Amino acid sequence: MSQAAAKHLVPLLNRVLVKKADQVMQSKGGVVIPEGQKNQTNKGTVVAVGPGTTTTHGKSVPCCLKVGDTVLLPDYGGTKVSCEDKQEYFLYREYDILAKINE
């Protein structure tokens, strides 16, 4: 499903295509969270990665993320992208992503 989008949409330079995690609809105790109280999702999974950038001296600098990594995203930013599979993805620059989450 998300790999089909990655085949059609290839990020350039140091950009990373991310699918945000679904919002939590219930608390761990089973309480349904109202629509107005939900927090913005700040976790996502990397779907596609660009080849990286080059320095002013011509040296190649590859991206440090890879497909399948779980990442921590900023509250704001990223470019919303809709693909043929009706999924929403976000395009970030590598340096805008806050952290890689090891699970």
N, CA, C and O atoms as a printed pandas DataFrame, in Angstrom:
     atom_number atom_name residue_name chain_id  residue_number  x_coord  y_coord  z_coord
0              1         N          MET        A               1    0.834   -1.179    0.000
1              2        CA          MET        A               1    0.000    0.000    0.000
2              3         C          MET        A               1    0.876    1.239    0.000
3              4         O          MET        A               1    0.803    2.029   -0.942
4              5         N          SER        A               2    1.707    1.442    1.025
5              6        CA          SER        A               2    2.555    2.628    1.061
6              7         C          SER        A               2    3.754    2.460    0.137
7              8         O          SER        A               2    4.341    3.457   -0.284
8              9         N          GLN        A               3    4.130    1.238   -0.186
9             10        CA          GLN        A               3    5.251    1.032   -1.091
10            11         C          GLN        A               3    4.872    1.415   -2.517
11            12         O          GLN        A               3    5.742    1.794   -3.302
12            13         N          ALA        A               4    3.594    1.324   -2.865
13            14        CA          ALA        A               4    3.146    1.743   -4.191
14            15         C          ALA        A               4    3.319    3.248   -4.338
15            16         O          ALA        A               4    3.711    3.722   -5.404
16            17         N          ALA        A               5    3.035    3.997   -3.293
17            18        CA          ALA        A               5    3.223    5.451   -3.337
18            19         C          ALA        A               5    4.698    5.783   -3.457
19            20         O          ALA        A               5    5.067    6.734   -4.147
20            21         N          ALA        A               6    5.535    5.018   -2.800
21            22        CA          ALA        A               6    6.978    5.269   -2.844
22            23         C          ALA        A               6    7.529    5.029   -4.244
23            24         O          ALA        A               6    8.508    5.666   -4.632
24            25         N          LYS        A               7    6.933    4.143   -4.996
25            26        CA          LYS        A               7    7.396    3.881   -6.358
26            27         C          LYS        A               7    7.074    5.048   -7.284
27            28         O          LYS        A               7    7.831    5.324   -8.215
28            29         N          HIS        A               8    5.962    5.734   -7.041
29            30        CA          HIS        A               8    5.534    6.828   -7.899
30            31         C          HIS        A               8    6.079    8.180   -7.444
31            32         O          HIS        A               8    6.194    9.103   -8.251
32            33         N          LEU        A               9    6.407    8.304   -6.187
33            34        CA          LEU        A               9    6.861    9.574   -5.641
34            35         C          LEU        A               9    8.235    9.384   -5.010
35            36         O          LEU        A               9    8.353    8.798   -3.934
36            37         N          VAL        A              10    9.258    9.872   -5.670
37            38        CA          VAL        A              10   10.628    9.724   -5.193
38            39         C          VAL        A              10   11.122   11.095   -4.729
39            40         O          VAL        A              10   11.220   12.010   -5.546
40            41         N          PRO        A              11   11.436   11.262   -3.438
41            42        CA          PRO        A              11   11.916   12.549   -2.938
42            43         C          PRO        A              11   13.273   12.916   -3.549
43            44         O          PRO        A              11   14.083   12.046   -3.868
44            45         N          LEU        A              12   13.497   14.214   -3.701
45            46        CA          LEU        A              12   14.763   14.699   -4.226
46            47         C          LEU        A              12   15.653   15.175   -3.081
47            48         O          LEU        A              12   15.172   15.545   -2.010
48            49         N          LEU        A              13   16.950   15.158   -3.329
49            50        CA          LEU        A              13   17.965   15.649   -2.397
50            51         C          LEU        A              13   17.802   15.030   -1.016
51            52         O          LEU        A              13   17.787   13.805   -0.894
52            53         N          ASN        A              14   17.679   15.847    0.025
53            54        CA          ASN        A              14   17.625   15.316    1.390
54            55         C          ASN        A              14   16.203   15.287    1.933
55            56         O          ASN        A              14   15.998   15.441    3.137
56            57         N          ARG        A              15   15.223   15.093    1.062
57            58        CA          ARG        A              15   13.836   15.064    1.513
58            59         C          ARG        A              15   13.413   13.637    1.851
59            60         O          ARG        A              15   13.935   12.661    1.312
60            61         N          VAL        A              16   12.434   13.555    2.778
61            62        CA          VAL        A              16   11.968   12.270    3.286
62            63         C          VAL        A              16   10.447   12.262    3.221
63            64         O          VAL        A              16    9.808   13.212    3.675
64            65         N          LEU        A              17    9.852   11.203    2.663
65            66        CA          LEU        A              17    8.409   11.037    2.597
66            67         C          LEU        A              17    7.963   10.220    3.805
67            68         O          LEU        A              17    8.455    9.114    4.030
68            69         N          VAL        A              18    7.019   10.776    4.591
69            70        CA          VAL        A              18    6.611   10.159    5.855
70            71         C          VAL        A              18    5.102    9.955    5.865
71            72         O          VAL        A              18    4.348   10.820    5.416
72            73         N          LYS        A              19    4.665    8.809    6.377
73            74        CA          LYS        A              19    3.245    8.573    6.647
74            75         C          LYS        A              19    3.062    8.713    8.144
75            76         O          LYS        A              19    3.634    7.953    8.926
76            77         N          LYS        A              20    2.250    9.703    8.541
77            78        CA          LYS        A              20    2.028    9.941    9.962
78            79         C          LYS        A              20    1.231    8.793   10.576
79            80         O          LYS        A              20    0.399    8.170    9.917
80            81         N          ALA        A              21    1.505    8.529   11.854
81            82        CA          ALA        A              21    0.783    7.492   12.586
82            83         C          ALA        A              21   -0.655    7.944   12.803
83            84         O          ALA        A              21   -0.928    9.141   12.893
84            85         N          ASP        A              22   -1.569    6.992   12.887
85            86        CA          ASP        A              22   -2.968    7.307   13.136
86            87         C          ASP        A              22   -3.142    7.879   14.536
87            88         O          ASP        A              22   -2.430    7.505   15.467
88            89         N          GLN        A              23   -4.104    8.794   14.670
89            90        CA          GLN        A              23   -4.377    9.382   15.974
90            91         C          GLN        A              23   -5.026    8.357   16.890
91            92         O          GLN        A              23   -5.782    7.491   16.452
92            93         N          VAL        A              24   -4.715    8.478   18.161
93            94        CA          VAL        A              24   -5.283    7.577   19.157
94            95         C          VAL        A              24   -6.719    8.005   19.424
95            96         O          VAL        A              24   -6.974    9.160   19.766
96            97         N          MET        A              25   -7.658    7.076   19.267
97            98        CA          MET        A              25   -9.071    7.386   19.467
98            99         C          MET        A              25   -9.533    7.074   20.883
99           100         O          MET        A              25  -10.543    7.612   21.337
100          101         N          GLN        A              26   -8.797    6.201   21.595
101          102        CA          GLN        A              26   -9.138    5.835   22.964
102          103         C          GLN        A              26   -7.894    5.855   23.817
103          104         O          GLN        A              26   -6.789    5.621   23.328
104          105         N          SER        A              27   -8.076    6.137   25.102
105          106        CA          SER        A              27   -6.953    6.068   26.029
106          107         C          SER        A              27   -6.665    4.605   26.340
107          108         O          SER        A              27   -7.422    3.721   25.938
108          109         N          LYS        A              28   -5.585    4.350   27.047
109          110        CA          LYS        A              28   -5.245    2.968   27.402
110          111         C          LYS        A              28   -6.304    2.337   28.288
111          112         O          LYS        A              28   -6.478    1.118   28.286
112          113         N          GLY        A              29   -7.015    3.170   29.049
113          114        CA          GLY        A              29   -8.073    2.672   29.924
114          115         C          GLY        A              29   -9.392    2.459   29.214
115          116         O          GLY        A              29  -10.343    1.973   29.827
116          117         N          GLY        A              30   -9.484    2.815   27.916
117          118        CA          GLY        A              30  -10.693    2.588   27.140
118          119         C          GLY        A              30  -11.588    3.803   27.016
119          120         O          GLY        A              30  -12.666    3.709   26.430
120          121         N          VAL        A              31  -11.170    4.954   27.557
121          122        CA          VAL        A              31  -11.976    6.163   27.480
122          123         C          VAL        A              31  -11.842    6.751   26.073
123          124         O          VAL        A              31  -10.733    6.921   25.566
124          125         N          VAL        A              32  -12.982    7.059   25.449
125          126        CA          VAL        A              32  -12.984    7.639   24.114
126          127         C          VAL        A              32  -12.580    9.108   24.221
127          128         O          VAL        A              32  -13.146    9.854   25.020
128          129         N          ILE        A              33  -11.601    9.519   23.415
129          130        CA          ILE        A              33  -11.099   10.887   23.454
130          131         C          ILE        A              33  -11.931   11.753   22.508
131          132         O          ILE        A              33  -12.074   11.414   21.333
132          133         N          PRO        A              34  -12.490   12.885   23.009
133          134        CA          PRO        A              34  -13.287   13.770   22.135
134          135         C          PRO        A              34  -12.440   14.362   21.008
135          136         O          PRO        A              34  -11.222   14.486   21.141
136          137         N          GLU        A              35  -13.080   14.720   19.913
137          138        CA          GLU        A              35  -12.397   15.234   18.723
138          139         C          GLU        A              35  -11.565   16.473   19.029
139          140         O          GLU        A              35  -10.462   16.606   18.498
140          141         N          GLY        A              36  -12.050   17.373   19.857
141          142        CA          GLY        A              36  -11.344   18.612   20.163
142          143         C          GLY        A              36  -10.152   18.432   21.078
143          144         O          GLY        A              36   -9.313   19.330   21.154
144          145         N          GLN        A              37  -10.037   17.315   21.774
145          146        CA          GLN        A              37   -8.968   17.088   22.740
146          147         C          GLN        A              37   -7.805   16.267   22.192
147          148         O          GLN        A              37   -6.817   16.044   22.892
148          149         N          LYS        A              38   -7.917   15.823   20.962
149          150        CA          LYS        A              38   -6.862   14.985   20.390
150          151         C          LYS        A              38   -5.627   15.822   20.105
151          152         O          LYS        A              38   -5.725   16.944   19.610
152          153         N          ASN        A              39   -4.484   15.276   20.416
153          154        CA          ASN        A              39   -3.220   15.945   20.120
154          155         C          ASN        A              39   -2.828   15.681   18.675
155          156         O          ASN        A              39   -3.242   14.689   18.074
156          157         N          GLN        A              40   -2.027   16.577   18.131
157          158        CA          GLN        A              40   -1.524   16.397   16.781
158          159         C          GLN        A              40   -0.534   15.230   16.778
159          160         O          GLN        A              40    0.282   15.096   17.690
160          161         N          THR        A              41   -0.613   14.402   15.761
161          162        CA          THR        A              41    0.273   13.253   15.654
162          163         C          THR        A              41    1.691   13.722   15.364
163          164         O          THR        A              41    1.919   14.501   14.438
164          165         N          ASN        A              42    2.647   13.244   16.163
165          166        CA          ASN        A              42    4.026   13.658   15.932
166          167         C          ASN        A              42    4.961   12.473   15.705
167          168         O          ASN        A              42    6.179   12.605   15.822
168          169         N          LYS        A              43    4.390   11.322   15.382
169          170        CA          LYS        A              43    5.184   10.155   15.016
170          171         C          LYS        A              43    4.804    9.738   13.609
171          172         O          LYS        A              43    3.672    9.939   13.169
172          173         N          GLY        A              44    5.772    9.153   12.907
173          174        CA          GLY        A              44    5.476    8.684   11.562
174          175         C          GLY        A              44    6.471    7.628   11.120
175          176         O          GLY        A              44    7.468    7.367   11.793
176          177         N          THR        A              45    6.179    7.023    9.969
177          178        CA          THR        A              45    7.034    6.002    9.395
178          179         C          THR        A              45    7.565    6.498    8.058
179          180         O          THR        A              45    6.811    7.025    7.240
180          181         N          VAL        A              46    8.856    6.329    7.840
181          182        CA          VAL        A              46    9.489    6.757    6.597
182          183         C          VAL        A              46    9.072    5.814    5.470
183          184         O          VAL        A              46    9.209    4.595    5.582
184          185         N          VAL        A              47    8.559    6.396    4.383
185          186        CA          VAL        A              47    8.085    5.626    3.240
186          187         C          VAL        A              47    9.101    5.657    2.094
187          188         O          VAL        A              47    9.291    4.660    1.397
188          189         N          ALA        A              48    9.748    6.805    1.909
189          190        CA          ALA        A              48   10.754    6.941    0.844
190          191         C          ALA        A              48   11.774    7.988    1.266
191          192         O          ALA        A              48   11.459    8.910    2.019
192          193         N          VAL        A              49   13.001    7.835    0.773
193          194        CA          VAL        A              49   14.099    8.737    1.129
194          195         C          VAL        A              49   14.823    9.169   -0.137
195          196         O          VAL        A              49   15.061    8.364   -1.037
196          197         N          GLY        A              50   15.170   10.454   -0.193
197          198        CA          GLY        A              50   15.945   10.970   -1.317
198          199         C          GLY        A              50   17.396   10.516   -1.229
199          200         O          GLY        A              50   17.800    9.947   -0.215
200          201         N          PRO        A              51   18.185   10.757   -2.273
201          202        CA          PRO        A              51   19.568   10.283   -2.308
202          203         C          PRO        A              51   20.523   11.052   -1.406
203          204         O          PRO        A              51   21.616   10.563   -1.119
204          205         N          GLY        A              52   20.145   12.235   -0.955
205          206        CA          GLY        A              52   21.027   13.038   -0.112
206          207         C          GLY        A              52   21.460   14.302   -0.825
207          208         O          GLY        A              52   20.935   14.633   -1.888
208          209         N          THR        A              53   22.413   15.007   -0.244
209          210        CA          THR        A              53   22.886   16.264   -0.816
210          211         C          THR        A              53   24.379   16.179   -1.105
211          212         O          THR        A              53   25.026   15.166   -0.841
212          213         N          THR        A              54   24.903   17.256   -1.648
213          214        CA          THR        A              54   26.343   17.361   -1.845
214          215         C          THR        A              54   26.839   18.625   -1.165
215          216         O          THR        A              54   26.123   19.624   -1.099
216          217         N          THR        A              55   28.054   18.581   -0.665
217          218        CA          THR        A              55   28.647   19.748   -0.024
218          219         C          THR        A              55   29.140   20.720   -1.098
219          220         O          THR        A              55   29.087   20.417   -2.290
220          221         N          THR        A              56   29.616   21.885   -0.668
221          222        CA          THR        A              56   30.148   22.864   -1.618
222          223         C          THR        A              56   31.426   22.359   -2.287
223          224         O          THR        A              56   31.827   22.875   -3.330
224          225         N          HIS        A              57   32.064   21.356   -1.691
225          226        CA          HIS        A              57   33.278   20.770   -2.252
226          227         C          HIS        A              57   32.972   19.562   -3.145
227          228         O          HIS        A              57   33.890   18.922   -3.659
228          229         N          GLY        A              58   31.665   19.246   -3.331
229          230        CA          GLY        A              58   31.273   18.157   -4.216
230          231         C          GLY        A              58   31.199   16.787   -3.558
231          232         O          GLY        A              58   30.978   15.788   -4.243
232          233         N          LYS        A              59   31.379   16.723   -2.238
233          234        CA          LYS        A              59   31.312   15.443   -1.541
234          235         C          LYS        A              59   29.849   15.073   -1.287
235          236         O          LYS        A              59   29.053   15.914   -0.869
236          237         N          SER        A              60   29.507   13.820   -1.541
237          238        CA          SER        A              60   28.145   13.334   -1.363
238          239         C          SER        A              60   27.858   13.071    0.118
239          240         O          SER        A              60   28.673   12.478    0.824
240          241         N          VAL        A              61   26.675   13.525    0.578
241          242        CA          VAL        A              61   26.240   13.303    1.955
242          243         C          VAL        A              61   24.892   12.577    1.899
243          244         O          VAL        A              61   23.870   13.220    1.662
244          245         N          PRO        A              62   24.861   11.248    2.112
245          246        CA          PRO        A              62   23.605   10.506    2.034
246          247         C          PRO        A              62   22.708   10.790    3.242
247          248         O          PRO        A              62   23.179   11.264    4.275
248          249         N          CYS        A              63   21.425   10.500    3.102
249          250        CA          CYS        A              63   20.477   10.654    4.209
250          251         C          CYS        A              63   20.761    9.605    5.281
251          252         O          CYS        A              63   21.167    8.485    4.969
252          253         N          CYS        A              64   20.548    9.969    6.537
253          254        CA          CYS        A              64   20.811    9.035    7.629
254          255         C          CYS        A              64   19.584    8.179    7.949
255          256         O          CYS        A              64   19.676    7.270    8.774
256          257         N          LEU        A              65   18.443    8.447    7.321
257          258        CA          LEU        A              65   17.230    7.656    7.539
258          259         C          LEU        A              65   17.056    6.655    6.409
259          260         O          LEU        A              65   17.603    6.821    5.318
260          261         N          LYS        A              66   16.279    5.606    6.694
261          262        CA          LYS        A              66   15.984    4.624    5.653
262          263         C          LYS        A              66   14.500    4.267    5.721
263          264         O          LYS        A              66   13.830    4.564    6.709
264          265         N          VAL        A              67   14.002    3.641    4.687
265          266        CA          VAL        A              67   12.594    3.260    4.614
266          267         C          VAL        A              67   12.267    2.325    5.774
267          268         O          VAL        A              67   13.004    1.378    6.048
268          269         N          GLY        A              68   11.154    2.602    6.450
269          270        CA          GLY        A              68   10.710    1.778    7.571
270          271         C          GLY        A              68   11.058    2.355    8.931
271          272         O          GLY        A              68   10.544    1.877    9.942
272          273         N          ASP        A              69   11.921    3.373    8.991
273          274        CA          ASP        A              69   12.274    3.997   10.269
274          275         C          ASP        A              69   11.072    4.735   10.845
275          276         O          ASP        A              69   10.282    5.328   10.110
276          277         N          THR        A              70   10.943    4.693   12.166
277          278        CA          THR        A              70    9.934    5.472   12.878
278          279         C          THR        A              70   10.605    6.746   13.358
279          280         O          THR        A              70   11.673    6.701   13.968
280          281         N          VAL        A              71    9.971    7.894   13.080
281          282        CA          VAL        A              71   10.597    9.178   13.370
282          283         C          VAL        A              71    9.672   10.072   14.198
283          284         O          VAL        A              71    8.451    9.911   14.193
284          285         N          LEU        A              72   10.287   11.012   14.904
285          286        CA          LEU        A              72    9.580   12.033   15.668
286          287         C          LEU        A              72    9.533   13.288   14.819
287          288         O          LEU        A              72   10.570   13.778   14.374
288          289         N          LEU        A              73    8.330   13.814   14.592
289          290        CA          LEU        A              73    8.135   14.938   13.687
290          291         C          LEU        A              73    7.835   16.216   14.461
291          292         O          LEU        A              73    7.318   16.153   15.576
292          293         N          PRO        A              74    8.151   17.380   13.884
293          294        CA          PRO        A              74    7.798   18.640   14.541
294          295         C          PRO        A              74    6.287   18.858   14.502
295          296         O          PRO        A              74    5.585   18.238   13.703
296          297         N          ASP        A              75    5.788   19.749   15.376
297          298        CA          ASP        A              75    4.350   20.032   15.419
298          299         C          ASP        A              75    3.848   20.637   14.114
299          300         O          ASP        A              75    2.738   20.344   13.671
300          301         N          TYR        A              76    4.669   21.477   13.509
301          302        CA          TYR        A              76    4.267   22.146   12.273
302          303         C          TYR        A              76    5.335   21.921   11.218
303          304         O          TYR        A              76    6.494   21.655   11.536
304          305         N          GLY        A              77    4.934   22.029    9.963
305          306        CA          GLY        A              77    5.892   21.884    8.876
306          307         C          GLY        A              77    5.568   20.693    8.006
307          308         O          GLY        A              77    4.594   19.978    8.245
308          309         N          GLY        A              78    6.373   20.490    7.017
309          310        CA          GLY        A              78    6.133   19.407    6.076
310          311         C          GLY        A              78    5.127   19.822    5.021
311          312         O          GLY        A              78    4.296   20.702    5.247
312          313         N          THR        A              79    5.209   19.192    3.893
313          314        CA          THR        A              79    4.290   19.458    2.792
314          315         C          THR        A              79    3.369   18.265    2.631
315          316         O          THR        A              79    3.833   17.140    2.447
316          317         N          LYS        A              80    2.058   18.505    2.699
317          318        CA          LYS        A              80    1.074   17.430    2.572
318          319         C          LYS        A              80    1.004   16.977    1.122
319          320         O          LYS        A              80    0.910   17.796    0.208
320          321         N          VAL        A              81    1.051   15.651    0.920
321          322        CA          VAL        A              81    1.001   15.063   -0.411
322          323         C          VAL        A              81   -0.057   13.972   -0.406
323          324         O          VAL        A              81   -0.044   13.097    0.459
324          325         N          SER        A              82   -0.981   14.019   -1.374
325          326        CA          SER        A              82   -1.976   12.954   -1.527
326          327         C          SER        A              82   -1.608   12.137   -2.749
327          328         O          SER        A              82   -1.268   12.688   -3.796
328          329         N          CYS        A              83   -1.676   10.817   -2.612
329          330        CA          CYS        A              83   -1.298    9.920   -3.710
330          331         C          CYS        A              83   -2.519    9.180   -4.233
331          332         O          CYS        A              83   -3.629    9.336   -3.726
332          333         N          GLU        A              84   -2.286    8.368   -5.263
333          334        CA          GLU        A              84   -3.383    7.630   -5.893
334          335         C          GLU        A              84   -4.046    6.637   -4.947
335          336         O          GLU        A              84   -5.211    6.285   -5.136
336          337         N          ASP        A              85   -3.314    6.182   -3.926
337          338        CA          ASP        A              85   -3.889    5.188   -3.010
338          339         C          ASP        A              85   -4.727    5.839   -1.912
339          340         O          ASP        A              85   -5.048    5.185   -0.919
340          341         N          LYS        A              86   -5.090    7.125   -2.072
341          342        CA          LYS        A              86   -5.959    7.877   -1.162
342          343         C          LYS        A              86   -5.339    8.054    0.226
343          344         O          LYS        A              86   -6.053    8.357    1.181
344          345         N          GLN        A              87   -4.041    7.872    0.349
345          346        CA          GLN        A              87   -3.340    8.066    1.614
346          347         C          GLN        A              87   -2.728    9.461    1.631
347          348         O          GLN        A              87   -2.401   10.020    0.584
348          349         N          GLU        A              88   -2.575   10.019    2.833
349          350        CA          GLU        A              88   -1.905   11.303    2.979
350          351         C          GLU        A              88   -0.491   11.069    3.484
351          352         O          GLU        A              88   -0.278   10.336    4.450
352          353         N          TYR        A              89    0.457   11.688    2.833
353          354        CA          TYR        A              89    1.858   11.608    3.214
354          355         C          TYR        A              89    2.376   13.027    3.423
355          356         O          TYR        A              89    1.754   13.993    2.981
356          357         N          PHE        A              90    3.495   13.146    4.087
357          358        CA          PHE        A              90    4.113   14.444    4.320
358          359         C          PHE        A              90    5.567   14.375    3.880
359          360         O          PHE        A              90    6.261   13.390    4.134
360          361         N          LEU        A              91    6.015   15.432    3.218
361          362        CA          LEU        A              91    7.368   15.528    2.713
362          363         C          LEU        A              91    8.139   16.509    3.594
363          364         O          LEU        A              91    7.779   17.683    3.688
364          365         N          TYR        A              92    9.207   16.021    4.241
365          366        CA          TYR        A              92   10.041   16.830    5.130
366          367         C          TYR        A              92   11.469   16.850    4.609
367          368         O          TYR        A              92   11.904   15.926    3.921
368          369         N          ARG        A              93   12.189   17.908    4.942
369          370        CA          ARG        A              93   13.638   17.886    4.745
370          371         C          ARG        A              93   14.209   17.047    5.881
371          372         O          ARG        A              93   13.653   17.015    6.979
372          373         N          GLU        A              94   15.294   16.386    5.620
373          374        CA          GLU        A              94   15.875   15.495    6.632
374          375         C          GLU        A              94   16.190   16.242    7.923
375          376         O          GLU        A              94   15.963   15.709    9.009
376          377         N          TYR        A              95   16.707   17.460    7.825
377          378        CA          TYR        A              95   17.086   18.190    9.033
378          379         C          TYR        A              95   15.876   18.747    9.793
379          380         O          TYR        A              95   16.044   19.230   10.913
380          381         N          ASP        A              96   14.659   18.697    9.222
381          382        CA          ASP        A              96   13.457   19.109    9.954
382          383         C          ASP        A              96   12.946   18.004   10.877
383          384         O          ASP        A              96   12.205   18.281   11.820
384          385         N          ILE        A              97   13.333   16.765   10.616
385          386        CA          ILE        A              97   12.881   15.640   11.443
386          387         C          ILE        A              97   13.668   15.659   12.741
387          388         O          ILE        A              97   14.894   15.768   12.732
388          389         N          LEU        A              98   12.952   15.554   13.871
389          390        CA          LEU        A              98   13.569   15.743   15.184
390          391         C          LEU        A              98   14.402   14.570   15.657
391          392         O          LEU        A              98   15.484   14.775   16.206
392          393         N          ALA        A              99   13.930   13.332   15.460
393          394        CA          ALA        A              99   14.646   12.175   15.989
394          395         C          ALA        A              99   14.175   10.903   15.304
395          396         O          ALA        A              99   13.086   10.848   14.733
396          397         N          LYS        A             100   15.005    9.903   15.372
397          398        CA          LYS        A             100   14.675    8.549   14.937
398          399         C          LYS        A             100   14.333    7.766   16.202
399          400         O          LYS        A             100   15.074    7.813   17.184
400          401         N          ILE        A             101   13.211    7.046   16.179
401          402        CA          ILE        A             101   12.754    6.309   17.351
402          403         C          ILE        A             101   13.127    4.839   17.172
403          404         O          ILE        A             101   12.684    4.193   16.222
404          405         N          ASN        A             102   13.937    4.320   18.080
405          406        CA          ASN        A             102   14.300    2.896   18.056
406          407         C          ASN        A             102   13.276    2.125   18.848
407          408         O          ASN        A             102   13.043    2.402   20.025
408          409         N          GLU        A             103   12.663    1.154   18.195
409          410        CA          GLU        A             103   11.637    0.346   18.883
410          411         C          GLU        A             103   12.095   -1.077   19.007
411          412         O          GLU        A             103   11.374   -1.912   19.554
